[in-house]
């Protein structure tokens, strides 16, 4: 049976991010995960559904309907 779970270290290597950033994403709830002791465990389906944002602050959306 294939293992369908990853540690935050493994996910960091796959996504090209630091382990600290993955842990913060898990804590914030942006990357669904389960805490197991000191480790975050991420399932393959949660990892596949995760869409990382680009770097930097999101652009401000201006109101088009100005009078």
N, C-alpha and C positions, 0 to 999 in steps of 0.2 A: 504494500500500500504506500502510495506516494505521500510525503509530508507536505501539507498545504498551509503551513504556518511559517512565519519568518520573525526573526528578532529585529529590533530597531537597527542594529548594526548591519544586518543583511539588507534591510530595506534601504538604508543610507547608501550602501555600495551600489545597489541597483539603480537608485534615482540620482546618484551623483551629489547627494547632500550630506551634511555632517550628521552624526548620530544625535548630537544635541538638538539640531533642528527637527529631526524626526520625532524625538521625545517631546518637544514643544508642540508639534502638530498633533500628537496623540493626546497630550494634556488638554489642549484647546478643543479637542473633539473634531478637528478638521480631517484627521486620519483615524478612522475607527480602529480601536485596538483594545486589548484586555491587559490589565496590569497583573503580572505574575511575579511576586517578590519585587525585585528592583528592575525587572525587565518588562518591556512592552512587547506583546505578541500580536502580530498583524496577520490576518488570514490572506490567502491568495486572492479571494474575491474582493476583499476590501482594498487590497493594493491595486487590483485591476481597475476598480471604480474611482480611485483617487486621481484627481486632476490638479497638479501643482500650478499655482499662479506664477506668472512671470516675475522677474525681479523688480523691486521698486514699488512705489506707491501707485495705486490704481488712479487712472485719469479722472478728473472731475467732469461730471456730466452737466453741461450747461442747459438751462431751460430754453427750449426752442421757441416757446410761445410767449415771447416778450411783447408787451403792448407799447 
